[in-house]
Amino acid sequence: MDYISAIVPPLVMAVLFTALIVTIVRNQGGANKAKEDAAVDAALAAADASRTATPEER
């Protein structure tokens, strides 16, 4: 019985750590991801437009 009481705490910690990692990976993105991507795309487009504009267009 000593081996069971010795293996339970590391086993519980491993399961909880795995659940934490899965939760973190699943939450990468979400609803705000599209808004962030749109904001970055808009900023890149504005920077590209100002970089490629002729001096008369500025």
N, C-alpha and C positions, 0 to 999 in steps of 0.2 A: 503494500500500500504506500510505502514511502516514495516509490518511483512515480506514482500518480500525483501525489501532492507536489512533487518536484517538477513535473512537466506541465501542470496546469497554468501557473502564472506566465511562463514564456509563451505558451500556446494562446492564451487569452490576449496577451500583448500583440502577438503576431496577427491574430484575427482583427483586432481593433486597428492596428496600423494599416492593414490591407484595406479595411473599410474606409479609413481616412484618405488613403491614396486614391481609391476609386471615387470618393466624393469630390476630391479636389479636381481630378481629371474630368469628371462629368460637368463640373461647374465652370470649366474653362470655356468661355463663350457665353451662351445664354442670350437673353433679350438685349442686353447692352452691347453685345458684340457687333450687331448690325449697325447700331448708331455710331460706335467707335470707328468701324470700317468706313462708313459714309463720311465721317468727319475727316478722316485721314485722306480719303480719296479727294474730297473737296480741297483740302489744303495742298495736296500734291498737284491737282489740276491748276490751282491758282498760282502756285510757284512755277509750274511749267509754262503757263500763259505769260507770266511776267518775264520769264527768262527768254522766251522765244519772240516776245513783242519787239517791234522796231522802235527806235527812239521817238518817232512821231506818234506812236500809239500810246506811249507812257504818259 
